[in-house]
Amino acid sequence: GFPNCCGAMDCTHMAIKLLGSEDAIDWYARAKKYYSMVVQVVVDSKTSFLYITIGIVGSVPDRQVWNSSGLKKA
């Protein structure tokens, strides 16, 4: 549905249940009101996964995820 589009990149929060310490504030997505891990995905025009970044925790902007990704470094 997107003419001339060769792919896309986006980030999303994956809700997780923390086991153990309740004071893991870094894992808390403040605006979303739950603990989360950020997943960044790049897909091609056929929605095949080309790159996945997993492991950024908490409430961080997409820019920070991009800046810490191996894809940007490459």
PDB file of N, CA, C and O in Angstrom:
ATOM      1  N   GLY A   1       0.788  -1.203   0.000  1.00  0.00           N
ATOM      2  CA  GLY A   1       0.000   0.000   0.000  1.00  0.00           C
ATOM      3  C   GLY A   1       0.835   1.274   0.000  1.00  0.00           C
ATOM      4  O   GLY A   1       0.272   2.370   0.006  1.00  0.00           O
ATOM      5  N   PHE A   2       2.158   1.162  -0.006  1.00  0.00           N
ATOM      6  CA  PHE A   2       3.036   2.329  -0.030  1.00  0.00           C
ATOM      7  C   PHE A   2       3.866   2.291  -1.306  1.00  0.00           C
ATOM      8  O   PHE A   2       4.886   1.603  -1.342  1.00  0.00           O
ATOM      9  N   PRO A   3       3.466   3.000  -2.347  1.00  0.00           N
ATOM     10  CA  PRO A   3       4.221   2.978  -3.603  1.00  0.00           C
ATOM     11  C   PRO A   3       5.675   3.410  -3.401  1.00  0.00           C
ATOM     12  O   PRO A   3       5.961   4.327  -2.631  1.00  0.00           O
ATOM     13  N   ASN A   4       6.574   2.743  -4.095  1.00  0.00           N
ATOM     14  CA  ASN A   4       8.011   3.060  -4.072  1.00  0.00           C
ATOM     15  C   ASN A   4       8.662   2.859  -2.710  1.00  0.00           C
ATOM     16  O   ASN A   4       9.754   3.375  -2.470  1.00  0.00           O
ATOM     17  N   CYS A   5       8.021   2.130  -1.828  1.00  0.00           N
ATOM     18  CA  CYS A   5       8.597   1.853  -0.508  1.00  0.00           C
ATOM     19  C   CYS A   5       9.390   0.551  -0.587  1.00  0.00           C
ATOM     20  O   CYS A   5       8.874  -0.474  -1.032  1.00  0.00           O
ATOM     21  N   CYS A   6      10.646   0.602  -0.153  1.00  0.00           N
ATOM     22  CA  CYS A   6      11.471  -0.612  -0.228  1.00  0.00           C
ATOM     23  C   CYS A   6      11.577  -1.315   1.117  1.00  0.00           C
ATOM     24  O   CYS A   6      12.165  -2.393   1.203  1.00  0.00           O
ATOM     25  N   GLY A   7      11.016  -0.719   2.174  1.00  0.00           N
ATOM     26  CA  GLY A   7      11.063  -1.343   3.487  1.00  0.00           C
ATOM     27  C   GLY A   7      10.626  -0.373   4.562  1.00  0.00           C
ATOM     28  O   GLY A   7      10.160   0.728   4.269  1.00  0.00           O
ATOM     29  N   ALA A   8      10.778  -0.785   5.801  1.00  0.00           N
ATOM     30  CA  ALA A   8      10.373   0.061   6.923  1.00  0.00           C
ATOM     31  C   ALA A   8      11.156  -0.319   8.172  1.00  0.00           C
ATOM     32  O   ALA A   8      11.661  -1.435   8.292  1.00  0.00           O
ATOM     33  N   MET A   9      11.247   0.641   9.107  1.00  0.00           N
ATOM     34  CA  MET A   9      11.882   0.403  10.399  1.00  0.00           C
ATOM     35  C   MET A   9      10.994   1.036  11.459  1.00  0.00           C
ATOM     36  O   MET A   9      10.484   2.142  11.279  1.00  0.00           O
ATOM     37  N   ASP A  10      10.814   0.321  12.571  1.00  0.00           N
ATOM     38  CA  ASP A  10      10.023   0.870  13.671  1.00  0.00           C
ATOM     39  C   ASP A  10      10.449   0.205  14.970  1.00  0.00           C
ATOM     40  O   ASP A  10      11.085  -0.849  14.974  1.00  0.00           O
ATOM     41  N   CYS A  11      10.085   0.843  16.063  1.00  0.00           N
ATOM     42  CA  CYS A  11      10.345   0.304  17.405  1.00  0.00           C
ATOM     43  C   CYS A  11       9.016   0.129  18.118  1.00  0.00           C
ATOM     44  O   CYS A  11       8.051   0.844  17.848  1.00  0.00           O
ATOM     45  N   THR A  12       8.980  -0.826  19.027  1.00  0.00           N
ATOM     46  CA  THR A  12       7.801  -1.014  19.859  1.00  0.00           C
ATOM     47  C   THR A  12       8.227  -1.538  21.220  1.00  0.00           C
ATOM     48  O   THR A  12       9.290  -2.143  21.361  1.00  0.00           O
ATOM     49  N   HIS A  13       7.391  -1.300  22.216  1.00  0.00           N
ATOM     50  CA  HIS A  13       7.630  -1.824  23.561  1.00  0.00           C
ATOM     51  C   HIS A  13       6.972  -3.180  23.672  1.00  0.00           C
ATOM     52  O   HIS A  13       5.796  -3.337  23.341  1.00  0.00           O
ATOM     53  N   MET A  14       7.726  -4.162  24.137  1.00  0.00           N
ATOM     54  CA  MET A  14       7.174  -5.479  24.426  1.00  0.00           C
ATOM     55  C   MET A  14       7.009  -5.571  25.938  1.00  0.00           C
ATOM     56  O   MET A  14       7.990  -5.492  26.678  1.00  0.00           O
ATOM     57  N   ALA A  15       5.792  -5.735  26.390  1.00  0.00           N
ATOM     58  CA  ALA A  15       5.530  -5.832  27.827  1.00  0.00           C
ATOM     59  C   ALA A  15       6.179  -7.095  28.383  1.00  0.00           C
ATOM     60  O   ALA A  15       6.128  -8.157  27.763  1.00  0.00           O
ATOM     61  N   ILE A  16       6.783  -6.968  29.549  1.00  0.00           N
ATOM     62  CA  ILE A  16       7.402  -8.121  30.205  1.00  0.00           C
ATOM     63  C   ILE A  16       7.011  -8.136  31.668  1.00  0.00           C
ATOM     64  O   ILE A  16       6.672  -7.101  32.242  1.00  0.00           O
ATOM     65  N   LYS A  17       7.062  -9.299  32.258  1.00  0.00           N
ATOM     66  CA  LYS A  17       6.827  -9.444  33.681  1.00  0.00           C
ATOM     67  C   LYS A  17       8.188  -9.640  34.339  1.00  0.00           C
ATOM     68  O   LYS A  17       8.899 -10.604  34.054  1.00  0.00           O
ATOM     69  N   LEU A  18       8.539  -8.704  35.228  1.00  0.00           N
ATOM     70  CA  LEU A  18       9.823  -8.798  35.915  1.00  0.00           C
ATOM     71  C   LEU A  18       9.721  -9.768  37.076  1.00  0.00           C
ATOM     72  O   LEU A  18       8.799  -9.696  37.888  1.00  0.00           O
ATOM     73  N   LEU A  19      10.654 -10.649  37.137  1.00  0.00           N
ATOM     74  CA  LEU A  19      10.749 -11.569  38.262  1.00  0.00           C
ATOM     75  C   LEU A  19      11.873 -11.071  39.165  1.00  0.00           C
ATOM     76  O   LEU A  19      12.971 -10.779  38.691  1.00  0.00           O
ATOM     77  N   GLY A  20      11.607 -10.977  40.428  1.00  0.00           N
ATOM     78  CA  GLY A  20      12.654 -10.526  41.346  1.00  0.00           C
ATOM     79  C   GLY A  20      12.414  -9.108  41.822  1.00  0.00           C
ATOM     80  O   GLY A  20      11.324  -8.781  42.293  1.00  0.00           O
ATOM     81  N   SER A  21      13.416  -8.277  41.704  1.00  0.00           N
ATOM     82  CA  SER A  21      13.421  -6.933  42.261  1.00  0.00           C
ATOM     83  C   SER A  21      12.299  -6.048  41.710  1.00  0.00           C
ATOM     84  O   SER A  21      12.116  -5.936  40.498  1.00  0.00           O
ATOM     85  N   GLU A  22      11.565  -5.431  42.615  1.00  0.00           N
ATOM     86  CA  GLU A  22      10.512  -4.512  42.215  1.00  0.00           C
ATOM     87  C   GLU A  22      11.039  -3.103  42.010  1.00  0.00           C
ATOM     88  O   GLU A  22      10.299  -2.237  41.544  1.00  0.00           O
ATOM     89  N   ASP A  23      12.299  -2.849  42.344  1.00  0.00           N
ATOM     90  CA  ASP A  23      12.840  -1.496  42.207  1.00  0.00           C
ATOM     91  C   ASP A  23      13.661  -1.353  40.924  1.00  0.00           C
ATOM     92  O   ASP A  23      14.575  -0.531  40.854  1.00  0.00           O
ATOM     93  N   ALA A  24      13.336  -2.147  39.923  1.00  0.00           N
ATOM     94  CA  ALA A  24      14.040  -2.079  38.641  1.00  0.00           C
ATOM     95  C   ALA A  24      13.437  -0.958  37.799  1.00  0.00           C
ATOM     96  O   ALA A  24      12.834  -1.212  36.756  1.00  0.00           O
ATOM     97  N   ILE A  25      13.601   0.270  38.253  1.00  0.00           N
ATOM     98  CA  ILE A  25      12.978   1.434  37.623  1.00  0.00           C
ATOM     99  C   ILE A  25      13.430   1.615  36.182  1.00  0.00           C
ATOM    100  O   ILE A  25      12.674   2.156  35.376  1.00  0.00           O
ATOM    101  N   ASP A  26      14.635   1.182  35.830  1.00  0.00           N
ATOM    102  CA  ASP A  26      15.133   1.334  34.464  1.00  0.00           C
ATOM    103  C   ASP A  26      14.304   0.541  33.458  1.00  0.00           C
ATOM    104  O   ASP A  26      14.292   0.867  32.271  1.00  0.00           O
ATOM    105  N   TRP A  27      13.629  -0.475  33.914  1.00  0.00           N
ATOM    106  CA  TRP A  27      12.840  -1.316  33.020  1.00  0.00           C
ATOM    107  C   TRP A  27      11.425  -0.781  32.827  1.00  0.00           C
ATOM    108  O   TRP A  27      10.654  -1.353  32.056  1.00  0.00           O
ATOM    109  N   TYR A  28      11.075   0.288  33.501  1.00  0.00           N
ATOM    110  CA  TYR A  28       9.692   0.758  33.495  1.00  0.00           C
ATOM    111  C   TYR A  28       9.455   1.743  32.362  1.00  0.00           C
ATOM    112  O   TYR A  28      10.143   2.760  32.276  1.00  0.00           O
ATOM    113  N   ALA A  29       8.515   1.464  31.511  1.00  0.00           N
ATOM    114  CA  ALA A  29       8.118   2.396  30.449  1.00  0.00           C
ATOM    115  C   ALA A  29       7.122   3.362  31.058  1.00  0.00           C
ATOM    116  O   ALA A  29       5.923   3.086  31.083  1.00  0.00           O
ATOM    117  N   ARG A  30       7.602   4.477  31.545  1.00  0.00           N
ATOM    118  CA  ARG A  30       6.789   5.402  32.339  1.00  0.00           C
ATOM    119  C   ARG A  30       5.480   5.807  31.659  1.00  0.00           C
ATOM    120  O   ARG A  30       4.422   5.767  32.288  1.00  0.00           O
ATOM    121  N   ALA A  31       5.539   6.193  30.396  1.00  0.00           N
ATOM    122  CA  ALA A  31       4.316   6.632  29.719  1.00  0.00           C
ATOM    123  C   ALA A  31       3.349   5.475  29.493  1.00  0.00           C
ATOM    124  O   ALA A  31       2.138   5.681  29.415  1.00  0.00           O
ATOM    125  N   LYS A  32       3.872   4.283  29.389  1.00  0.00           N
ATOM    126  CA  LYS A  32       3.041   3.117  29.101  1.00  0.00           C
ATOM    127  C   LYS A  32       2.526   2.430  30.367  1.00  0.00           C
ATOM    128  O   LYS A  32       1.593   1.630  30.303  1.00  0.00           O
ATOM    129  N   LYS A  33       3.125   2.739  31.509  1.00  0.00           N
ATOM    130  CA  LYS A  33       2.700   2.199  32.809  1.00  0.00           C
ATOM    131  C   LYS A  33       2.938   0.702  32.969  1.00  0.00           C
ATOM    132  O   LYS A  33       2.192   0.032  33.683  1.00  0.00           O
ATOM    133  N   TYR A  34       3.973   0.167  32.309  1.00  0.00           N
ATOM    134  CA  TYR A  34       4.323  -1.236  32.506  1.00  0.00           C
ATOM    135  C   TYR A  34       5.814  -1.428  32.244  1.00  0.00           C
ATOM    136  O   TYR A  34       6.464  -0.569  31.649  1.00  0.00           O
ATOM    137  N   TYR A  35       6.342  -2.551  32.690  1.00  0.00           N
ATOM    138  CA  TYR A  35       7.734  -2.889  32.419  1.00  0.00           C
ATOM    139  C   TYR A  35       7.856  -3.367  30.982  1.00  0.00           C
ATOM    140  O   TYR A  35       7.001  -4.099  30.483  1.00  0.00           O
ATOM    141  N   SER A  36       8.928  -2.946  30.324  1.00  0.00           N
ATOM    142  CA  SER A  36       9.023  -3.302  28.910  1.00  0.00           C
ATOM    143  C   SER A  36      10.468  -3.411  28.435  1.00  0.00           C
ATOM    144  O   SER A  36      11.409  -2.957  29.086  1.00  0.00           O
ATOM    145  N   MET A  37      10.593  -4.032  27.273  1.00  0.00           N
ATOM    146  CA  MET A  37      11.842  -4.099  26.532  1.00  0.00           C
ATOM    147  C   MET A  37      11.517  -3.584  25.133  1.00  0.00           C
ATOM    148  O   MET A  37      10.481  -3.929  24.564  1.00  0.00           O
ATOM    149  N   VAL A  38      12.406  -2.757  24.582  1.00  0.00           N
ATOM    150  CA  VAL A  38      12.168  -2.188  23.257  1.00  0.00           C
ATOM    151  C   VAL A  38      12.729  -3.126  22.190  1.00  0.00           C
ATOM    152  O   VAL A  38      13.832  -3.657  22.317  1.00  0.00           O
ATOM    153  N   VAL A  39      11.937  -3.311  21.136  1.00  0.00           N
ATOM    154  CA  VAL A  39      12.342  -4.118  19.990  1.00  0.00           C
ATOM    155  C   VAL A  39      12.315  -3.207  18.765  1.00  0.00           C
ATOM    156  O   VAL A  39      11.317  -2.538  18.498  1.00  0.00           O
ATOM    157  N   GLN A  40      13.426  -3.189  18.024  1.00  0.00           N
ATOM    158  CA  GLN A  40      13.506  -2.432  16.770  1.00  0.00           C
ATOM    159  C   GLN A  40      13.608  -3.442  15.629  1.00  0.00           C
ATOM    160  O   GLN A  40      14.408  -4.376  15.689  1.00  0.00           O
ATOM    161  N   VAL A  41      12.798  -3.250  14.596  1.00  0.00           N
ATOM    162  CA  VAL A  41      12.757  -4.191  13.483  1.00  0.00           C
ATOM    163  C   VAL A  41      12.865  -3.432  12.160  1.00  0.00           C
ATOM    164  O   VAL A  41      12.267  -2.370  11.984  1.00  0.00           O
ATOM    165  N   VAL A  42      13.639  -4.001  11.238  1.00  0.00           N
ATOM    166  CA  VAL A  42      13.730  -3.499   9.872  1.00  0.00           C
ATOM    167  C   VAL A  42      13.213  -4.605   8.958  1.00  0.00           C
ATOM    168  O   VAL A  42      13.642  -5.755   9.053  1.00  0.00           O
ATOM    169  N   VAL A  43      12.281  -4.240   8.065  1.00  0.00           N
ATOM    170  CA  VAL A  43      11.735  -5.211   7.122  1.00  0.00           C
ATOM    171  C   VAL A  43      11.890  -4.685   5.698  1.00  0.00           C
ATOM    172  O   VAL A  43      12.004  -3.480   5.476  1.00  0.00           O
ATOM    173  N   ASP A  44      11.891  -5.616   4.732  1.00  0.00           N
ATOM    174  CA  ASP A  44      11.941  -5.206   3.333  1.00  0.00           C
ATOM    175  C   ASP A  44      10.521  -5.076   2.793  1.00  0.00           C
ATOM    176  O   ASP A  44       9.552  -5.198   3.542  1.00  0.00           O
ATOM    177  N   SER A  45      10.402  -4.827   1.489  1.00  0.00           N
ATOM    178  CA  SER A  45       9.085  -4.594   0.885  1.00  0.00           C
ATOM    179  C   SER A  45       8.178  -5.828   0.926  1.00  0.00           C
ATOM    180  O   SER A  45       6.970  -5.721   0.714  1.00  0.00           O
ATOM    181  N   LYS A  46       8.765  -6.998   1.199  1.00  0.00           N
ATOM    182  CA  LYS A  46       7.977  -8.221   1.312  1.00  0.00           C
ATOM    183  C   LYS A  46       7.733  -8.589   2.773  1.00  0.00           C
ATOM    184  O   LYS A  46       7.315  -9.708   3.069  1.00  0.00           O
ATOM    185  N   THR A  47       7.989  -7.668   3.672  1.00  0.00           N
ATOM    186  CA  THR A  47       7.881  -7.809   5.130  1.00  0.00           C
ATOM    187  C   THR A  47       8.760  -8.926   5.690  1.00  0.00           C
ATOM    188  O   THR A  47       8.445  -9.517   6.723  1.00  0.00           O
ATOM    189  N   SER A  48       9.862  -9.208   5.000  1.00  0.00           N
ATOM    190  CA  SER A  48      10.856 -10.140   5.536  1.00  0.00           C
ATOM    191  C   SER A  48      11.748  -9.383   6.508  1.00  0.00           C
ATOM    192  O   SER A  48      12.177  -8.264   6.223  1.00  0.00           O
ATOM    193  N   PHE A  49      12.026  -9.989   7.648  1.00  0.00           N
ATOM    194  CA  PHE A  49      12.879  -9.347   8.645  1.00  0.00           C
ATOM    195  C   PHE A  49      14.312  -9.275   8.135  1.00  0.00           C
ATOM    196  O   PHE A  49      14.888 -10.290   7.741  1.00  0.00           O
ATOM    197  N   LEU A  50      14.886  -8.077   8.142  1.00  0.00           N
ATOM    198  CA  LEU A  50      16.269  -7.882   7.736  1.00  0.00           C
ATOM    199  C   LEU A  50      17.181  -7.666   8.934  1.00  0.00           C
ATOM    200  O   LEU A  50      18.355  -8.032   8.899  1.00  0.00           O
ATOM    201  N   TYR A  51      16.641  -7.069   9.998  1.00  0.00           N
ATOM    202  CA  TYR A  51      17.454  -6.746  11.169  1.00  0.00           C
ATOM    203  C   TYR A  51      16.543  -6.597  12.377  1.00  0.00           C
ATOM    204  O   TYR A  51      15.458  -6.024  12.275  1.00  0.00           O
ATOM    205  N   ILE A  52      16.978  -7.107  13.511  1.00  0.00           N
ATOM    206  CA  ILE A  52      16.218  -6.982  14.758  1.00  0.00           C
ATOM    207  C   ILE A  52      17.178  -6.584  15.868  1.00  0.00           C
ATOM    208  O   ILE A  52      18.244  -7.180  16.026  1.00  0.00           O
ATOM    209  N   THR A  53      16.791  -5.572  16.635  1.00  0.00           N
ATOM    210  CA  THR A  53      17.531  -5.176  17.834  1.00  0.00           C
ATOM    211  C   THR A  53      16.618  -5.417  19.023  1.00  0.00           C
ATOM    212  O   THR A  53      15.501  -4.901  19.064  1.00  0.00           O
ATOM    213  N   ILE A  54      17.082  -6.196  19.992  1.00  0.00           N
ATOM    214  CA  ILE A  54      16.298  -6.493  21.192  1.00  0.00           C
ATOM    215  C   ILE A  54      17.188  -6.251  22.401  1.00  0.00           C
ATOM    216  O   ILE A  54      18.385  -6.536  22.360  1.00  0.00           O
ATOM    217  N   GLY A  55      16.620  -5.736  23.459  1.00  0.00           N
ATOM    218  CA  GLY A  55      17.381  -5.646  24.695  1.00  0.00           C
ATOM    219  C   GLY A  55      17.464  -4.270  25.311  1.00  0.00           C
ATOM    220  O   GLY A  55      17.931  -4.139  26.443  1.00  0.00           O
ATOM    221  N   ILE A  56      17.023  -3.227  24.602  1.00  0.00           N
ATOM    222  CA  ILE A  56      16.976  -1.899  25.202  1.00  0.00           C
ATOM    223  C   ILE A  56      15.787  -1.904  26.158  1.00  0.00           C
ATOM    224  O   ILE A  56      14.687  -2.306  25.780  1.00  0.00           O
ATOM    225  N   VAL A  57      16.001  -1.469  27.366  1.00  0.00           N
ATOM    226  CA  VAL A  57      14.936  -1.571  28.360  1.00  0.00           C
ATOM    227  C   VAL A  57      14.355  -0.216  28.710  1.00  0.00           C
ATOM    228  O   VAL A  57      15.009   0.820  28.592  1.00  0.00           O
ATOM    229  N   GLY A  58      13.107  -0.258  29.143  1.00  0.00           N
ATOM    230  CA  GLY A  58      12.457   0.917  29.687  1.00  0.00           C
ATOM    231  C   GLY A  58      11.950   1.888  28.648  1.00  0.00           C
ATOM    232  O   GLY A  58      11.719   1.542  27.489  1.00  0.00           O
ATOM    233  N   SER A  59      11.786   3.117  29.103  1.00  0.00           N
ATOM    234  CA  SER A  59      11.208   4.166  28.277  1.00  0.00           C
ATOM    235  C   SER A  59      12.326   4.958  27.616  1.00  0.00           C
ATOM    236  O   SER A  59      12.904   5.856  28.228  1.00  0.00           O
ATOM    237  N   VAL A  60      12.626   4.628  26.383  1.00  0.00           N
ATOM    238  CA  VAL A  60      13.668   5.339  25.635  1.00  0.00           C
ATOM    239  C   VAL A  60      13.098   5.736  24.277  1.00  0.00           C
ATOM    240  O   VAL A  60      12.249   5.031  23.731  1.00  0.00           O
ATOM    241  N   PRO A  61      13.560   6.861  23.728  1.00  0.00           N
ATOM    242  CA  PRO A  61      13.067   7.269  22.409  1.00  0.00           C
ATOM    243  C   PRO A  61      13.659   6.397  21.305  1.00  0.00           C
ATOM    244  O   PRO A  61      14.725   5.804  21.476  1.00  0.00           O
ATOM    245  N   ASP A  62      12.964   6.324  20.175  1.00  0.00           N
ATOM    246  CA  ASP A  62      13.435   5.546  19.032  1.00  0.00           C
ATOM    247  C   ASP A  62      14.845   5.956  18.625  1.00  0.00           C
ATOM    248  O   ASP A  62      15.645   5.112  18.220  1.00  0.00           O
ATOM    249  N   ARG A  63      15.151   7.238  18.728  1.00  0.00           N
ATOM    250  CA  ARG A  63      16.471   7.750  18.368  1.00  0.00           C
ATOM    251  C   ARG A  63      17.572   7.081  19.177  1.00  0.00           C
ATOM    252  O   ARG A  63      18.623   6.748  18.631  1.00  0.00           O
ATOM    253  N   GLN A  64      17.346   6.881  20.462  1.00  0.00           N
ATOM    254  CA  GLN A  64      18.343   6.229  21.320  1.00  0.00           C
ATOM    255  C   GLN A  64      18.526   4.764  20.937  1.00  0.00           C
ATOM    256  O   GLN A  64      19.643   4.249  20.967  1.00  0.00           O
ATOM    257  N   VAL A  65      17.438   4.096  20.578  1.00  0.00           N
ATOM    258  CA  VAL A  65      17.525   2.703  20.137  1.00  0.00           C
ATOM    259  C   VAL A  65      18.350   2.641  18.856  1.00  0.00           C
ATOM    260  O   VAL A  65      19.235   1.795  18.729  1.00  0.00           O
ATOM    261  N   TRP A  66      18.067   3.537  17.902  1.00  0.00           N
ATOM    262  CA  TRP A  66      18.819   3.579  16.643  1.00  0.00           C
ATOM    263  C   TRP A  66      20.301   3.846  16.895  1.00  0.00           C
ATOM    264  O   TRP A  66      21.164   3.180  16.323  1.00  0.00           O
ATOM    265  N   ASN A  67      20.589   4.821  17.751  1.00  0.00           N
ATOM    266  CA  ASN A  67      21.986   5.181  18.017  1.00  0.00           C
ATOM    267  C   ASN A  67      22.778   4.048  18.659  1.00  0.00           C
ATOM    268  O   ASN A  67      24.000   4.002  18.515  1.00  0.00           O
ATOM    269  N   SER A  68      22.121   3.145  19.355  1.00  0.00           N
ATOM    270  CA  SER A  68      22.828   2.053  20.007  1.00  0.00           C
ATOM    271  C   SER A  68      22.766   0.745  19.205  1.00  0.00           C
ATOM    272  O   SER A  68      23.284  -0.282  19.643  1.00  0.00           O
ATOM    273  N   SER A  69      22.132   0.792  18.035  1.00  0.00           N
ATOM    274  CA  SER A  69      21.983  -0.437  17.253  1.00  0.00           C
ATOM    275  C   SER A  69      23.235  -0.760  16.449  1.00  0.00           C
ATOM    276  O   SER A  69      23.993   0.128  16.060  1.00  0.00           O
ATOM    277  N   GLY A  70      23.430  -2.037  16.212  1.00  0.00           N
ATOM    278  CA  GLY A  70      24.539  -2.481  15.374  1.00  0.00           C
ATOM    279  C   GLY A  70      24.353  -2.057  13.933  1.00  0.00           C
ATOM    280  O   GLY A  70      25.333  -1.893  13.207  1.00  0.00           O
ATOM    281  N   LEU A  71      23.103  -1.875  13.502  1.00  0.00           N
ATOM    282  CA  LEU A  71      22.830  -1.465  12.137  1.00  0.00           C
ATOM    283  C   LEU A  71      23.380  -0.075  11.863  1.00  0.00           C
ATOM    284  O   LEU A  71      23.960   0.161  10.803  1.00  0.00           O
ATOM    285  N   LYS A  72      23.210   0.843  12.796  1.00  0.00           N
ATOM    286  CA  LYS A  72      23.748   2.197  12.611  1.00  0.00           C
ATOM    287  C   LYS A  72      25.282   2.130  12.584  1.00  0.00           C
ATOM    288  O   LYS A  72      25.930   2.782  11.766  1.00  0.00           O
ATOM    289  N   LYS A  73      25.834   1.346  13.476  1.00  0.00           N
ATOM    290  CA  LYS A  73      27.303   1.238  13.540  1.00  0.00           C
ATOM    291  C   LYS A  73      27.867   0.645  12.247  1.00  0.00           C
ATOM    292  O   LYS A  73      28.975   0.993  11.838  1.00  0.00           O
ATOM    293  N   ALA A  74      27.108  -0.253  11.601  1.00  0.00           N
ATOM    294  CA  ALA A  74      27.558  -0.856  10.345  1.00  0.00           C
ATOM    295  C   ALA A  74      27.476   0.147   9.223  1.00  0.00           C
ATOM    296  O   ALA A  74      27.813  -0.173   8.083  1.00  0.00           O
TER     297      ALA A  74
END
